[in-house]
Amino acid sequence: QAAPQECVDVDLWNPINSGAESQAVVEDGLCSSDSHTKVGEALCGPCGERGGGAAMVNPIAIDINLDADRNNIGHENKAVQSWPSGSPQASPRDSIRSGSTGSKGTAVRQPHVLTEQILAVTGDTRVDVCKTANDLPFKVGLKLSKPSLLTEVEVVWNQSQKCSRRMEVLLNGVPTPVRSSFFYDQRFNEEGLHRCRLQLDEPSEIVHLLMIEVSAASTAPAVVQTENILLRDVVPRGLPAGTPPPKRRVIRPPPYWDTSEGGGAKRIDIRSEEQVATFQRLLDETWKPKATRDRKGALPKRLMVKKVQRVEACALWNRFSRYRRNMALAREGGCCSPIEELRQGSDCVPVRTQQICDSAPELFGPLQREVNEQYLFHGTSPSGALGIIKEGFDMRKNRTQDELLFGPGAYFAEAASKFDEYAQADEFSGMCAVLVCRVLCGEMFIALNKLDPRTYGDPEFVDKYDGVLGDREACVGTYREFVVFKQEQVYPEYLVFYDREES
């Protein structure tokens, strides 16, 4: 007799576009393909025939109907029912496990189907707000007809110039944006418009008012002030109030993680003396006895590791993992220029952390070299590190442009003696903190000296490059710094507390 099939929690993420077709593979009962336009395609019967995990029986499907006629955008989506045995979409395994005619098994309990709906609003989801670059940042608000659990917002817009724009979601009048993942639909081409979805990473709040804030993609000055921006549609989607928040499963976490489901950022103590010694070696072997003008105080003799914690944060990891996949797909099988080959006149200059991290697979990796994924340091204060672990890197909290040598973005180092210049000791414990981060360096622009604001203010520069490699080591013998433009390019995987050993 067949055992009852347990209900399955639904991850509501449904990618609009991946840029490539791929076969879905089942891993531990979950479809591993995140490249399908419709969940129904990714979780169809043939998917249950592949992979090493348990096959899916009458799988859950969520059709958010992003390709529907825009004239019907106000209509609610219909629930996708479990596919009946014997239908063209059913797997051969379905008829056996569902207890249909000719089967010796009994009927199983069907998984509960959660369906995102277009939420009703006061007024219309067609907003038709036209602004210029001089109006940035600006907000567009919608009031929901009844409080609901918001899961994502679809935005359709047009702009007269080619440049990047930041879009964020604000809820219930709170001025701080909620964490959301940005998915751009490259295949959407209606009247030259663009379409994206802002998916809430951890939907949990009952919402009655939402706002979309549109701003420049970075702190760089706008080049074309006469640019026109038309925000045409703002379409909220979600679930009825009282529905339990959907659980976000961790997308293929590293093999050494303990976490399989989301629920906030967890910090796991690294207790193995051998593994802590690996981090001590990481600091020792990347140390360089050279100070720059960024250092406040004397150069220490050594940095002594006191405590190491691994960060397992579902929302941040999923955002990072999806962005990494999109970077790889956007290159259509090609690779970014390897960082070790970027210095002119040198055969190979690898990242200082690479050899040590590669030698400890129980702590680091695997990395995707085709998008220049590297382990790099970010020195900060203990309180600053905890804030980054909770919310991610906030690019708006950068220093002023006069202080930024290589333009706006998040700054990382490959040398312990460089990140220590930015670290601040805790007032009570006296310990400093550094984050050992996975960084998607992507295609990097080489800068030997201070970067001209007109360079990083050019929209084509941001479209072409994912970051800047400031190679002052090649120029004056100090250090290389790595700057990336978007918070999705970084995952803070380890928090290391350390003391400075004075000379």
DRENFI-180328 format. One record per residue (C-alpha): x, y, z; residue in three letters; chain; residue number from 0. Coordinates in pm, whole numbers, plus 50000, padded with zeros to 5 digits. Layout:
{{X Y Z} "ALA" "A" NUM} ...
***
This chain:
{{50000 50000 50000} "GLN" "A" 0} {{50138 50336 49899} "ALA" "A" 1} {{50229 50572 50180} "ALA" "A" 2} {{50040 50905 50190} "PRO" "A" 3} {{50209 51183 50001} "GLN" "A" 4} {{50301 51471 50232} "GLU" "A" 5} {{50200 51824 50151} "CYS" "A" 6} {{50479 52031 49999} "VAL" "A" 7} {{50568 52389 50089} "ASP" "A" 8} {{50565 52614 49785} "VAL" "A" 9} {{50849 52839 49681} "ASP" "A" 10} {{50661 53105 49491} "LEU" "A" 11} {{50964 53208 49287} "TRP" "A" 12} {{50894 53168 48919} "ASN" "A" 13} {{51166 53311 48692} "PRO" "A" 14} {{51042 53521 48404} "ILE" "A" 15} {{51337 53451 48180} "ASN" "A" 16} {{51657 53258 48200} "SER" "A" 17} {{51790 53318 47851} "GLY" "A" 18} {{51829 52945 47784} "ALA" "A" 19} {{51629 52625 47775} "GLU" "A" 20} {{51731 52342 48007} "SER" "A" 21} {{51604 52011 48134} "GLN" "A" 22} {{51454 52006 48481} "ALA" "A" 23} {{51606 51759 48724} "VAL" "A" 24} {{51452 51642 49049} "VAL" "A" 25} {{51676 51668 49353} "GLU" "A" 26} {{51533 51539 49681} "ASP" "A" 27} {{51182 51576 49542} "GLY" "A" 28} {{51232 51937 49428} "LEU" "A" 29} {{51277 52042 49069} "CYS" "A" 30} {{51629 52185 49037} "SER" "A" 31} {{51560 52380 48720} "SER" "A" 32} {{51524 52753 48783} "ASP" "A" 33} {{51531 52838 48415} "SER" "A" 34} {{51172 52778 48308} "HIS" "A" 35} {{50928 53049 48219} "THR" "A" 36} {{50635 52862 48373} "LYS" "A" 37} {{50647 52647 48679} "VAL" "A" 38} {{50413 52407 48504} "GLY" "A" 39} {{50689 52341 48251} "GLU" "A" 40} {{50954 52292 48516} "ALA" "A" 41} {{50744 52051 48724} "LEU" "A" 42} {{50584 51848 48446} "CYS" "A" 43} {{50573 51473 48436} "GLY" "A" 44} {{50905 51417 48257} "PRO" "A" 45} {{51083 51598 48539} "CYS" "A" 46} {{50969 51328 48776} "GLY" "A" 47} {{51150 51076 48555} "GLU" "A" 48} {{51493 51235 48608} "ARG" "A" 49} {{51732 51296 48891} "GLY" "A" 50} {{51843 51106 49196} "GLY" "A" 51} {{51577 51225 49441} "GLY" "A" 52} {{51216 51131 49498} "ALA" "A" 53} {{50986 51181 49202} "ALA" "A" 54} {{50710 51438 49229} "MET" "A" 55} {{50355 51302 49234} "VAL" "A" 56} {{50086 51531 49095} "ASN" "A" 57} {{50325 51823 49146} "PRO" "A" 58} {{50221 52169 49257} "ILE" "A" 59} {{50213 52432 48987} "ALA" "A" 60} {{50177 52807 49013} "ILE" "A" 61} {{50081 52997 48700} "ASP" "A" 62} {{50132 53368 48753} "ILE" "A" 63} {{50034 53434 48394} "ASN" "A" 64} {{50303 53693 48316} "LEU" "A" 65} {{50250 53649 47944} "ASP" "A" 66} {{49879 53732 47958} "ALA" "A" 67} {{49720 53998 47744} "ASP" "A" 68} {{49794 54334 47905} "ARG" "A" 69} {{49429 54433 47858} "ASN" "A" 70} {{49336 54160 48106} "ASN" "A" 71} {{49599 54249 48360} "ILE" "A" 72} {{49341 54314 48628} "GLY" "A" 73} {{49198 53962 48611} "HIS" "A" 74} {{49294 53715 48880} "GLU" "A" 75} {{49491 53404 48785} "ASN" "A" 76} {{49314 53073 48806} "LYS" "A" 77} {{49438 52802 49037} "ALA" "A" 78} {{49631 52529 48864} "VAL" "A" 79} {{49472 52200 48964} "GLN" "A" 80} {{49664 51880 49018} "SER" "A" 81} {{49689 51704 48686} "TRP" "A" 82} {{49466 51397 48658} "PRO" "A" 83} {{49615 51059 48597} "SER" "A" 84} {{49624 50970 48231} "GLY" "A" 85} {{49629 51330 48107} "SER" "A" 86} {{49889 51423 47844} "PRO" "A" 87} {{50088 51608 48112} "GLN" "A" 88} {{50090 51324 48364} "ALA" "A" 89} {{50398 51112 48426} "SER" "A" 90} {{50361 50732 48396} "PRO" "A" 91} {{50444 50723 48765} "ARG" "A" 92} {{50133 50927 48845} "ASP" "A" 93} {{49889 50654 48740} "SER" "A" 94} {{50074 50401 48953} "ILE" "A" 95} {{50099 50613 49264} "ARG" "A" 96} {{49758 50775 49249} "SER" "A" 97} {{49564 50450 49267} "GLY" "A" 98} {{49392 50477 48928} "SER" "A" 99} {{49238 50189 48735} "THR" "A" 100} {{49479 49902 48702} "GLY" "A" 101} {{49693 50015 48994} "SER" "A" 102} {{49741 49819 49313} "LYS" "A" 103} {{49810 50137 49508} "GLY" "A" 104} {{49557 50350 49691} "THR" "A" 105} {{49478 50716 49643} "ALA" "A" 106} {{49725 50956 49802} "VAL" "A" 107} {{49656 51289 49968} "ARG" "A" 108} {{49713 51564 49715} "GLN" "A" 109} {{49951 51850 49793} "PRO" "A" 110} {{49779 52176 49874} "HIS" "A" 111} {{49791 52423 49584} "VAL" "A" 112} {{49884 52783 49662} "LEU" "A" 113} {{49821 53026 49380} "THR" "A" 114} {{49947 53379 49362} "GLU" "A" 115} {{49674 53620 49264} "GLN" "A" 116} {{49678 53968 49121} "ILE" "A" 117} {{49569 54173 49420} "LEU" "A" 118} {{49283 54418 49374} "ALA" "A" 119} {{49375 54783 49422} "VAL" "A" 120} {{49188 55108 49475} "THR" "A" 121} {{49194 55261 49129} "GLY" "A" 122} {{49388 55088 48854} "ASP" "A" 123} {{49717 54901 48819} "THR" "A" 124} {{49781 55109 48507} "ARG" "A" 125} {{49944 55416 48659} "VAL" "A" 126} {{50101 55596 48356} "ASP" "A" 127} {{50343 55812 48556} "VAL" "A" 128} {{50593 56003 48341} "CYS" "A" 129} {{50903 56163 48495} "LYS" "A" 130} {{51246 56285 48391} "THR" "A" 131} {{51590 56207 48531} "ALA" "A" 132} {{51571 56536 48724} "ASN" "A" 133} {{51278 56391 48924} "ASP" "A" 134} {{51477 56093 49054} "LEU" "A" 135} {{51414 55943 49298} "PRO" "A" 136} {{51036 55933 49277} "PHE" "A" 137} {{50767 55706 49421} "LYS" "A" 138} {{50444 55559 49287} "VAL" "A" 139} {{50194 55423 49540} "GLY" "A" 140} {{49904 55179 49531} "LEU" "A" 141} {{49643 55107 49798} "LYS" "A" 142} {{49516 54752 49813} "LEU" "A" 143} {{49139 54703 49825} "SER" "A" 144} {{49186 54469 50123} "LYS" "A" 145} {{49495 54382 50329} "PRO" "A" 146} {{49685 54089 50180} "SER" "A" 147} {{50012 53900 50201} "LEU" "A" 148} {{50221 54063 49927} "LEU" "A" 149} {{50474 53832 49759} "THR" "A" 150} {{50586 54028 49452} "GLU" "A" 151} {{50523 54331 49233} "VAL" "A" 152} {{50540 54338 48855} "GLU" "A" 153} {{50650 54667 48696} "VAL" "A" 154} {{50619 54766 48330} "VAL" "A" 155} {{50803 55079 48220} "TRP" "A" 156} {{50980 55260 47937} "ASN" "A" 157} {{51274 55499 47927} "GLN" "A" 158} {{51406 55720 47648} "SER" "A" 159} {{51775 55653 47724} "GLN" "A" 160} {{51970 55332 47778} "LYS" "A" 161} {{52068 55332 48144} "CYS" "A" 162} {{52018 55132 48462} "SER" "A" 163} {{51752 55215 48719} "ARG" "A" 164} {{51698 55086 49072} "ARG" "A" 165} {{51346 54983 49174} "MET" "A" 166} {{51253 54902 49533} "GLU" "A" 167} {{50937 54816 49726} "VAL" "A" 168} {{50819 55010 50031} "LEU" "A" 169} {{50534 54880 50243} "LEU" "A" 170} {{50270 55045 50463} "ASN" "A" 171} {{50433 55387 50459} "GLY" "A" 172} {{50765 55269 50607} "VAL" "A" 173} {{51051 55460 50435} "PRO" "A" 174} {{51292 55162 50439} "THR" "A" 175} {{51260 54930 50136} "PRO" "A" 176} {{51198 54560 50199} "VAL" "A" 177} {{51447 54306 50067} "ARG" "A" 178} {{51345 54194 49721} "SER" "A" 179} {{51501 54012 49427} "SER" "A" 180} {{51492 54176 49084} "PHE" "A" 181} {{51402 53963 48780} "PHE" "A" 182} {{51412 54130 48438} "TYR" "A" 183} {{51216 53989 48147} "ASP" "A" 184} {{51439 54029 47842} "GLN" "A" 185} {{51183 53865 47612} "ARG" "A" 186} {{50902 54109 47691} "PHE" "A" 187} {{50869 54345 47396} "ASN" "A" 188} {{50539 54526 47393} "GLU" "A" 189} {{50561 54873 47241} "GLU" "A" 190} {{50928 54887 47335} "GLY" "A" 191} {{50846 54852 47705} "LEU" "A" 192} {{51047 54677 47977} "HIS" "A" 193} {{50911 54441 48241} "ARG" "A" 194} {{51050 54315 48568} "CYS" "A" 195} {{50933 54151 48889} "ARG" "A" 196} {{51035 54248 49240} "LEU" "A" 197} {{50992 53939 49453} "GLN" "A" 198} {{50989 53983 49830} "LEU" "A" 199} {{51263 53762 49968} "ASP" "A" 200} {{51076 53695 50294} "GLU" "A" 201} {{50708 53784 50253} "PRO" "A" 202} {{50550 53799 50598} "SER" "A" 203} {{50379 54135 50639} "GLU" "A" 204} {{50010 54202 50579} "ILE" "A" 205} {{50010 54495 50338} "VAL" "A" 206} {{49749 54762 50271} "HIS" "A" 207} {{49974 55020 50102} "LEU" "A" 208} {{50275 54970 49876} "LEU" "A" 209} {{50505 55207 49691} "MET" "A" 210} {{50760 55157 49414} "ILE" "A" 211} {{51062 55384 49444} "GLU" "A" 212} {{51257 55450 49122} "VAL" "A" 213} {{51608 55589 49156} "SER" "A" 214} {{51946 55590 48982} "ALA" "A" 215} {{52122 55254 48984} "ALA" "A" 216} {{52421 55401 49166} "SER" "A" 217} {{52539 55721 49328} "THR" "A" 218} {{52701 55824 49001} "ALA" "A" 219} {{52573 56150 48848} "PRO" "A" 220} {{52314 56114 48575} "ALA" "A" 221} {{52455 56181 48231} "VAL" "A" 222} {{52131 56256 48049} "VAL" "A" 223} {{51910 56481 48258} "GLN" "A" 224} {{51646 56504 47983} "THR" "A" 225} {{51570 56134 47995} "GLU" "A" 226} {{51200 56048 48014} "ASN" "A" 227} {{51082 55758 48232} "ILE" "A" 228} {{50730 55619 48192} "LEU" "A" 229} {{50605 55389 48464} "LEU" "A" 230} {{50304 55226 48300} "ARG" "A" 231} {{50190 54932 48515} "ASP" "A" 232} {{50242 54838 48879} "VAL" "A" 233} {{50082 54499 48944} "VAL" "A" 234} {{50091 54352 49298} "PRO" "A" 235} {{50061 53978 49350} "ARG" "A" 236} {{50016 53781 49666} "GLY" "A" 237} {{49798 53563 49884} "LEU" "A" 238} {{49496 53630 50107} "PRO" "A" 239} {{49556 53769 50454} "ALA" "A" 240} {{49594 53489 50705} "GLY" "A" 241} {{49778 53261 50462} "THR" "A" 242} {{50101 53130 50618} "PRO" "A" 243} {{50404 53298 50460} "PRO" "A" 244} {{50560 53074 50193} "PRO" "A" 245} {{50886 52910 50294} "LYS" "A" 246} {{51177 52991 50068} "ARG" "A" 247} {{51391 52684 50014} "ARG" "A" 248} {{51763 52738 49988} "VAL" "A" 249} {{51871 52708 49625} "ILE" "A" 250} {{52144 52445 49611} "ARG" "A" 251} {{52344 52560 49913} "PRO" "A" 252} {{52712 52463 49951} "PRO" "A" 253} {{52753 52097 50054} "PRO" "A" 254} {{52890 52184 50398} "TYR" "A" 255} {{52588 52394 50504} "TRP" "A" 256} {{52344 52274 50770} "ASP" "A" 257} {{52045 52476 50647} "THR" "A" 258} {{51784 52346 50401} "SER" "A" 259} {{51505 52602 50457} "GLU" "A" 260} {{51489 52973 50518} "GLY" "A" 261} {{51398 53155 50833} "GLY" "A" 262} {{51641 53439 50885} "GLY" "A" 263} {{52018 53447 50902} "ALA" "A" 264} {{52179 53176 51110} "LYS" "A" 265} {{52535 53197 51240} "ARG" "A" 266} {{52697 52858 51287} "ILE" "A" 267} {{53007 52848 51510} "ASP" "A" 268} {{53311 52683 51353} "ILE" "A" 269} {{53443 52478 51644} "ARG" "A" 270} {{53698 52255 51472} "SER" "A" 271} {{54048 52373 51565} "GLU" "A" 272} {{54173 52255 51228} "GLU" "A" 273} {{53914 52464 51042} "GLN" "A" 274} {{53978 52773 51257} "VAL" "A" 275} {{54348 52725 51178} "ALA" "A" 276} {{54259 52746 50808} "THR" "A" 277} {{54123 53096 50863} "PHE" "A" 278} {{54435 53190 51058} "GLN" "A" 279} {{54640 53068 50763} "ARG" "A" 280} {{54417 53271 50530} "LEU" "A" 281} {{54503 53589 50721} "LEU" "A" 282} {{54873 53504 50761} "ASP" "A" 283} {{54942 53412 50400} "GLU" "A" 284} {{54758 53711 50253} "THR" "A" 285} {{54932 53956 50490} "TRP" "A" 286} {{55159 54218 50336} "LYS" "A" 287} {{55368 54449 50560} "PRO" "A" 288} {{55268 54768 50384} "LYS" "A" 289} {{55044 55053 50503} "ALA" "A" 290} {{54853 55305 50292} "THR" "A" 291} {{54694 55637 50375} "ARG" "A" 292} {{54373 55452 50468} "ASP" "A" 293} {{54532 55304 50782} "ARG" "A" 294} {{54465 55476 51112} "LYS" "A" 295} {{54736 55391 51360} "GLY" "A" 296} {{55044 55169 51344} "ALA" "A" 297} {{55071 54863 51123} "LEU" "A" 298} {{55016 54549 51336} "PRO" "A" 299} {{55257 54259 51332} "LYS" "A" 300} {{54982 54001 51280} "ARG" "A" 301} {{54606 53942 51298} "LEU" "A" 302} {{54497 53671 51543} "MET" "A" 303} {{54171 53483 51475} "VAL" "A" 304} {{53951 53453 51786} "LYS" "A" 305} {{53619 53324 51654} "LYS" "A" 306} {{53470 53213 51322} "VAL" "A" 307} {{53101 53182 51229} "GLN" "A" 308} {{52947 53059 50904} "ARG" "A" 309} {{52649 53262 50785} "VAL" "A" 310} {{52354 53062 50647} "GLU" "A" 311} {{52099 53320 50533} "ALA" "A" 312} {{51837 53183 50295} "CYS" "A" 313} {{51715 53514 50151} "ALA" "A" 314} {{52063 53652 50083} "LEU" "A" 315} {{52189 53322 49943} "TRP" "A" 316} {{51893 53278 49708} "ASN" "A" 317} {{51934 53630 49577} "ARG" "A" 318} {{52306 53574 49523} "PHE" "A" 319} {{52256 53231 49366} "SER" "A" 320} {{51995 53355 49117} "ARG" "A" 321} {{52205 53654 49019} "TYR" "A" 322} {{52505 53425 48967} "ARG" "A" 323} {{52299 53203 48738} "ARG" "A" 324} {{52169 53499 48541} "ASN" "A" 325} {{52525 53633 48497} "MET" "A" 326} {{52634 53299 48354} "ALA" "A" 327} {{52332 53267 48123} "LEU" "A" 328} {{52372 53624 47996} "ALA" "A" 329} {{52714 53529 47861} "ARG" "A" 330} {{52565 53241 47659} "GLU" "A" 331} {{52835 52993 47754} "GLY" "A" 332} {{53120 53244 47741} "GLY" "A" 333} {{53342 53343 48032} "CYS" "A" 334} {{53446 53671 48184} "CYS" "A" 335} {{53807 53780 48142} "SER" "A" 336} {{53997 53589 48416} "PRO" "A" 337} {{54115 53822 48692} "ILE" "A" 338} {{54460 53665 48700} "GLU" "A" 339} {{54511 53769 48336} "GLU" "A" 340} {{54400 54131 48364} "LEU" "A" 341} {{54734 54287 48461} "ARG" "A" 342} {{54918 54402 48151} "GLN" "A" 343} {{55275 54282 48115} "GLY" "A" 344} {{55231 53995 48364} "SER" "A" 345} {{55170 53629 48288} "ASP" "A" 346} {{54942 53547 48581} "CYS" "A" 347} {{54850 53726 48904} "VAL" "A" 348} {{54596 53505 49089} "PRO" "A" 349} {{54378 53633 49371} "VAL" "A" 350} {{54568 53589 49698} "ARG" "A" 351} {{54290 53394 49871} "THR" "A" 352} {{54241 53145 49587} "GLN" "A" 353} {{54500 52879 49670} "GLN" "A" 354} {{54407 52852 50039} "ILE" "A" 355} {{54032 52843 49971} "CYS" "A" 356} {{54075 52580 49699} "ASP" "A" 357} {{54267 52360 49944} "SER" "A" 358} {{53980 52358 50198} "ALA" "A" 359} {{53664 52231 50019} "PRO" "A" 360} {{53507 52152 50357} "GLU" "A" 361} {{53489 52529 50417} "LEU" "A" 362} {{53492 52701 50079} "PHE" "A" 363} {{53341 52662 49735} "GLY" "A" 364} {{53260 52539 49487} "PRO" "A" 365} {{53298 52861 49287} "LEU" "A" 366} {{53188 52952 48934} "GLN" "A" 367} {{53507 53077 48772} "ARG" "A" 368} {{53331 53167 48446} "GLU" "A" 369} {{53176 53467 48624} "VAL" "A" 370} {{53491 53534 48829} "ASN" "A" 371} {{53343 53423 49161} "GLU" "A" 372} {{53607 53475 49430} "GLN" "A" 373} {{53645 53474 49807} "TYR" "A" 374} {{53740 53826 49920} "LEU" "A" 375} {{53759 54023 50247} "PHE" "A" 376} {{53546 54312 50369} "HIS" "A" 377} {{53676 54476 50686} "GLY" "A" 378} {{53425 54651 50911} "THR" "A" 379} {{53314 54680 51274} "SER" "A" 380} {{53141 54391 51454} "PRO" "A" 381} {{52811 54583 51453} "SER" "A" 382} {{52853 54671 51086} "GLY" "A" 383} {{52918 54306 51002} "ALA" "A" 384} {{52601 54196 51181} "LEU" "A" 385} {{52401 54458 50988} "GLY" "A" 386} {{52537 54330 50656} "ILE" "A" 387} {{52454 53970 50751} "ILE" "A" 388} {{52097 54073 50828} "LYS" "A" 389} {{52025 54309 50537} "GLU" "A" 390} {{52304 54262 50283} "GLY" "A" 391} {{52526 54537 50145} "PHE" "A" 392} {{52351 54871 50112} "ASP" "A" 393} {{52520 55059 49828} "MET" "A" 394} {{52352 55384 49936} "ARG" "A" 395} {{52561 55391 50254} "LYS" "A" 396} {{52885 55440 50066} "ASN" "A" 397} {{53130 55715 50138} "ARG" "A" 398} {{53114 56040 49940} "THR" "A" 399} {{53232 56037 49581} "GLN" "A" 400} {{53542 56239 49675} "ASP" "A" 401} {{53647 55956 49909} "GLU" "A" 402} {{53572 55677 49662} "LEU" "A" 403} {{53887 55606 49464} "LEU" "A" 404} {{53727 55366 49216} "PHE" "A" 405} {{53367 55485 49209} "GLY" "A" 406} {{53053 55379 49397} "PRO" "A" 407} {{53002 55019 49503} "GLY" "A" 408} {{53103 54764 49765} "ALA" "A" 409} {{53480 54743 49821} "TYR" "A" 410} {{53674 54419 49886} "PHE" "A" 411} {{54035 54322 49944} "ALA" "A" 412} {{54244 54012 49875} "GLU" "A" 413} {{54502 54094 50144} "ALA" "A" 414} {{54451 54082 50522} "ALA" "A" 415} {{54669 54390 50572} "SER" "A" 416} {{54438 54589 50341} "LYS" "A" 417} {{54098 54495 50487} "PHE" "A" 418} {{54238 54564 50837} "ASP" "A" 419} {{54276 54929 50739} "GLU" "A" 420} {{53896 54958 50731} "TYR" "A" 421} {{53817 54736 51031} "ALA" "A" 422} {{53709 54896 51360} "GLN" "A" 423} {{53755 54746 51705} "ALA" "A" 424} {{53450 54684 51923} "ASP" "A" 425} {{53418 54930 52210} "GLU" "A" 426} {{53375 54657 52473} "PHE" "A" 427} {{53552 54342 52350} "SER" "A" 428} {{53828 54518 52158} "GLY" "A" 429} {{53792 54266 51875} "MET" "A" 430} {{53768 54360 51507} "CYS" "A" 431} {{53559 54189 51239} "ALA" "A" 432} {{53603 54085 50879} "VAL" "A" 433} {{53354 53923 50643} "LEU" "A" 434} {{53488 53655 50411} "VAL" "A" 435} {{53254 53695 50115} "CYS" "A" 436} {{53172 53523 49792} "ARG" "A" 437} {{53195 53798 49531} "VAL" "A" 438} {{53077 53781 49169} "LEU" "A" 439} {{53343 54001 49012} "CYS" "A" 440} {{53218 53936 48658} "GLY" "A" 441} {{53374 54149 48385} "GLU" "A" 442} {{53603 54402 48554} "MET" "A" 443} {{53730 54740 48438} "PHE" "A" 444} {{54098 54799 48519} "ILE" "A" 445} {{54185 55126 48696} "ALA" "A" 446} {{54539 55215 48802} "LEU" "A" 447} {{54450 55555 48945} "ASN" "A" 448} {{54144 55742 49070} "LYS" "A" 449} {{53851 55675 48840} "LEU" "A" 450} {{53704 55973 48659} "ASP" "A" 451} {{53337 56023 48765} "PRO" "A" 452} {{53248 56067 48399} "ARG" "A" 453} {{53363 55709 48339} "THR" "A" 454} {{53145 55536 48596} "TYR" "A" 455} {{52865 55785 48531} "GLY" "A" 456} {{52833 55660 48173} "ASP" "A" 457} {{52533 55421 48145} "PRO" "A" 458} {{52720 55209 47890} "GLU" "A" 459} {{52999 55157 48144} "PHE" "A" 460} {{52756 55002 48395} "VAL" "A" 461} {{52601 54787 48122} "ASP" "A" 462} {{52938 54655 48005} "LYS" "A" 463} {{53117 54600 48337} "TYR" "A" 464} {{53018 54432 48662} "ASP" "A" 465} {{53286 54599 48869} "GLY" "A" 466} {{53622 54774 48888} "VAL" "A" 467} {{53960 54623 48970} "LEU" "A" 468} {{54168 54902 49123} "GLY" "A" 469} {{54522 54777 49071} "ASP" "A" 470} {{54734 55012 49279} "ARG" "A" 471} {{54970 54721 49335} "GLU" "A" 472} {{55078 54737 48971} "ALA" "A" 473} {{55108 55115 48987} "CYS" "A" 474} {{55271 55194 49324} "VAL" "A" 475} {{55321 54853 49486} "GLY" "A" 476} {{55039 54867 49743} "THR" "A" 477} {{54720 54661 49696} "TYR" "A" 478} {{54447 54555 49457} "ARG" "A" 479} {{54088 54646 49549} "GLU" "A" 480} {{53777 54486 49402} "PHE" "A" 481} {{53462 54697 49360} "VAL" "A" 482} {{53123 54557 49255} "VAL" "A" 483} {{52817 54762 49171} "PHE" "A" 484} {{52523 54557 49300} "LYS" "A" 485} {{52443 54404 49638} "GLN" "A" 486} {{52328 54083 49466} "GLU" "A" 487} {{52690 54020 49364} "GLN" "A" 488} {{52797 53950 49723} "VAL" "A" 489} {{52724 53681 49979} "TYR" "A" 490} {{52887 53725 50325} "PRO" "A" 491} {{52962 53361 50408} "GLU" "A" 492} {{53192 53386 50711} "TYR" "A" 493} {{53221 53629 50999} "LEU" "A" 494} {{53567 53629 51157} "VAL" "A" 495} {{53647 53807 51483} "PHE" "A" 496} {{54015 53885 51541} "TYR" "A" 497} {{54266 54082 51749} "ASP" "A" 498} {{54562 54285 51631} "ARG" "A" 499} {{54903 54176 51755} "GLU" "A" 500} {{55104 54492 51790} "GLU" "A" 501} {{55459 54510 51659} "SER" "A" 502} 
***
